[in-house]
Amino acid sequence: MSFKISSASSGMGVADECKQVFLELQRKKVHRYIIFKIEEKSKQVVVDKTGGPAESYNDFTASLPENDCRYAVFDFDFVTSENCQKSKIFFISWSPDQSQIRAKMLYATSKDRIRRELDGVHYEIQATDPAEMDIEVIRDRAN
């Protein structure tokens, strides 16, 4: 049995805006998080939403759709056991169980393309359920 992946899923590009907004998060700390989505008509990954620097991790997780896939970047600030202020950037591939199979396949086959564009991500998390990207999971990975 063989499966053919449609050209829509394998030929995704990344909009220039994605890289620009990521650099604003990384260098200027203008955003706390960025949520990306795939726009099938234009066959590219685009910015869906950004969160301001004062927004929390709860604000970020509440911004993710319950039944559709997204990519996201979150800038996690924390204090180490040595009392040093640090920041780590997480790339999160959000693919909830309730999302359509076609969407899951589309996001899975396009993930490497956007990841290559976002230079400076420290950790990557794949989540199908909110518990898999709980703040404690983020905290554990960052330390």
LUMKOL-157968 format. One record per atom (N, C-alpha, C, O): x, y negated, z. Coordinates in steps of 0.001 Angstrom, whole numbers, plus 500000, padded with zeros to 6 digits. Each point is the difference from the previous one (the first is absolute). Example, Ala and Ser with C-alpha at 12.3 -4.5 7.8 and 13.67 -1.06 7.14 Angstrom:
513190505690507800499110498810500000500900498800500000501036500019500665498614498931498615500820498810500060499230498910500730500509498892500169
! end
This chain:
500844501172500000499156498828500000500890498763500000500922499891500809498804499190498293500797498780499970499082498790500138498835500023499603501724498935500967499262498764500196500709498902499241501229499925499996498003499237499370500574498867499286499656498729500763498832499725500274502186499513500063499786498738500700499750498934498938500770499860499050498159499402501124499664498976499011501033498883500012500669499762501006499446499568497876500978498917499909499674498866500959500885499231500374497847500657500028499613498943500951500692500202501336500337499029500676499876502211499709500601500242501300501520499987499957500641499753501022499944500506497817501448500090499973500680498723499523501209499851500179498042499214499214500615498821499437499726498721500756499920498933499391499936501144501914499692498808500795501216499086500089501127500447500208498611498271499629501026499002500212499774499332501346499039500305500706501846498794499635499868499250501245499994498514499642500948499494499399497992499825500970499888498564499701501131499228500685500393500327501120500125498649498201501077499178500557499611499407501352500843499832500881497877499853499270499508499420501255500317500914501190500273499512501096499694501797498697500280500949501086501406499784500555500201499956501213500755499911497891501394499799500433500173498648500678500696499889501009498665499076498428500117498654500567499418499931501410500609499427500904498213501159499275499345499970501307500801500839501003500100499636501171500469501486498370500838500823500880501229499216500466500365500074501173500270499185497937501164499193500384499608498918501005500783499665500889498011499789498975499518499016500984499850500653501370500330499392501018499176501838499012499859500730501273501385500301500580500254499779501184500625500725497969501315500450500442500913498855500445500636500083501051499425498867498163500985498950500251499455498795500750500680499423500849498087500202498829499439498774500584499022500264501133499586499073500695500039502204499496499048500373501055498674499249499869499378499644501000500198500120497761498756499299499715498795500913500233498909499533500328501304501778499498498923500979500136500368501042501048501173500339500159497829500165500554500189501131500913499862501309499220500706500975500254498363499014498788499791501204499191499522499645498604499506498901499745500658502070499353499508499883498631499297501308499669500526501079500275498299498829499141499294501189499531499955499919498474499608498987499422500807502113499945500024500083498543498943500989499524499673500962500694499797498786498108499074500954499402500372500194498537500701499182499403498817501911500039500212500260498580498803499460499240498852500334500292501435498834498737498972499490499094500087500833498734500926499848499203498102501032500620500065500931498880499890499310498639500627500441499037498590498493500869499840499322498705501314499422499498500321500117498817500438499261502075501281499415499600501152500990500162501136499703499631498570501462500916500995501065500221501201499504500786501151500226499627498544499080501491501098499562500846499578499862501459498819499889500330502192500123500520499797499791501423499983498497500232500877499279499524498108500251501217499846498572500272499804499779501499499701500935500743500470497818499689499760499646501397498492499947500229499274499319499276500271501402501731498583500027500356499713498984501103499007499275499946501878500681501059499782499123501153501323499794500732500877500864499985499247497977500654501152499753500875499480499550501358498901499458500116501901500775500893499666499560501349501040499013500494501198500200499797498358498753500841500901498967500504500900500504501116499744501062500567501310498189499758500974500441500997499423500210501402500581500735500799498291498631499507499403500142501332499078501218500105499531500333501089500212500331497783499078501134500032500661501220500646501220500158499972497940500694500606500490501162500754499940501278499164499492500007498878501029501052501687499925501302499341498544500447499882499622500633499014499566499041501983498567500327499930499316499261498854499135500561499327501249498179500448499463499239498860500368500702498696499184500116499085502054500344500853500482500698498805499206501281499736499499500201498894500386500659502112499300501274499790498514499778499691499401500770499249500011498189501322498604499688499711499814499521498552498893500063499466502177499465499907499932499510498622500084501118498968499709499782498824500687501412501607500082501124499069498611500601499789499249500166500961500405500159497805498671500591499758499903501408500598500980500745500014497846499603500471499796501311500617499957501129498986500305501147500328499313498529498430499782501065499027500693499759498658499554500515498975501526498710501023500757499792498773501485499899500334500372499593501101500454500773497956501451500014500193500580498590499845499438499149499310501686500634501343500755498755499873501454500279500338500327501000500639500541498092498917501378499936500487500034498787500909499236499053499810501643500971501172500107498845500881501420499870500529500757500969500058499575497820500321501268499713500649499659499238501273499206499060499980501407501359501132499764499333501274501345499643500621500895500841500079499245497915500360501220499527500653499796500122501517499276499212500610501374501785499974499804500319501414501101499364500847501173500347499865498442498718501011500929499363500936499941500732501331498921500366500465502237499848500148500043500678501298501264499607500751500919499402499439499106500943501829501153499734500852500613501349500380499303500897500472502002499233499317500687501260500303500194500165501503499749499075500772500697502101499632500270500254501421501138499107500519500122499785501206500710499697497874501071499065500378499519498551499990500796499067500101497869500760499773499358498688500001500379499138498786500127498781500109500049501871498737500284499286498754498741499963499128499305501004499847500420497837499595498863499857499088500383500582498648501018499614499425498175501312500063500263500646498704498751499984499149498895499763500487501303500496498227498904500081499055500298501125499017501113500095499483497908500749500258500143501091499032498807499954499055498865499776500421501406500439498303498943499973498996499593501430499662500833500837499651497873499420500459499429501312499721499225499966498688499237499069499742500967501952499436499170500214498814499018501105500366500401501078500439498323498651499378498970500972500364499190500358498762499455499134499315500484502144500424499171500509498916498719500511500643500003501044500653498905498224499166498721500296500637499112500748499016499608499458498966500080501783501359499186500849499136499004500759500874500203501179500292498716498148500129499065500628500938499318501235499406499776500086498793499904500858502079499350501236499573498728499739499197499672500768499095499607498153501227498721499708499349500153499412498602499011499890499276502192499731500329500172499377498682499858501031498883500149501202500222499565498314498593499809500879498854501309500681499614501077499422500140498821501792499380501191500767499610500766499267498901501230499964500017498054499458499038500673499275498915500850498857500559501129499790499558498331499476501406500750498899500621501235500530500725501079499415499899498768501684500824501142500582500712501112500382499027501176499748500263498451500858498617500993500394498993500667498777499378501215499984499801497992498996499896500520498782499394501020499320500921501072499588499555498586500302501714500908499367500958501237500862500253501099499468500156498739501840499887501137500894500240501002499929498846501209499987500230498297499968498533500910499983498852500628498631499756500997499907499284498449499039501288500521498647499781500846499483501169500606498933499899499438501802501185500660499517501219501483499694499798500477498957500448500251501925498892501438499780499832500306498713499238501006499338500258498127500322498813500208498791499197499961498745500876500875499143499882498146500741500972499934498800500859501079500046501081500547498963500375499755502218500119501037500106501036501347499514499488500748499364500742499571500927498001501267499544499403500051498481499917501077499411500086497785499960499749499946498539499867500152499286501338500420498843500041499241501834501049500006499371501323501293500355500737500013500856500885501049498483498741501315500271500583500087499354501377499795498794500141500508502005500865500106499467501357499017500632500967499928499602501162499307501386498366499097500728500895500841500938500854500881500684499479498859499359501821500771500843500911499409501397500166500739500984500041497940499107500053499340501284500255498784500157499104499377499022499587500303502224500125498831500297499186499090500962500752500459500966500611498253498753499333499003500855500656498912500323498989499521499122499283500097502144500669498847500410499196498893500347500971500186500825500896498665498552498931498898500202500945498707500329499268499650499371499002499649501632501520498682500357499480498925499732501044498804500129499743501665499492501448499117499790501141500614498879500840501226499916500075497977499221500559500567498908500799500979500471501087500937499275500333498861501906500214500895500508501049501430500207499485500954499914500773499193500355497939501323500245499428500825498722499849501201500056499734498149498803500437500724498729499937499654499118501198500012498772499908499686501864501199499709499306501248501199499136500400501130500290499608498632498669501157501078499103500433501100500757500745501168499617499924498481501439500788501011500806500699500922500729499018501194500148500258498251500301498626500796500648498950501001498979499446501178500307499816498344498500499926500854498921499480501100499675501017501172499889499641498445499961501613500959499682501064501069501077500142501185499697500141498386501564499820500963501116500107500988500011498844501194500223500204498318499539498589500889500017498832500984498840500035501149500144499581498406498703500919500849498809500004501144500097501006501068499426499789498705501301501304501039500063501049501050501035499731500927500160500795
! end
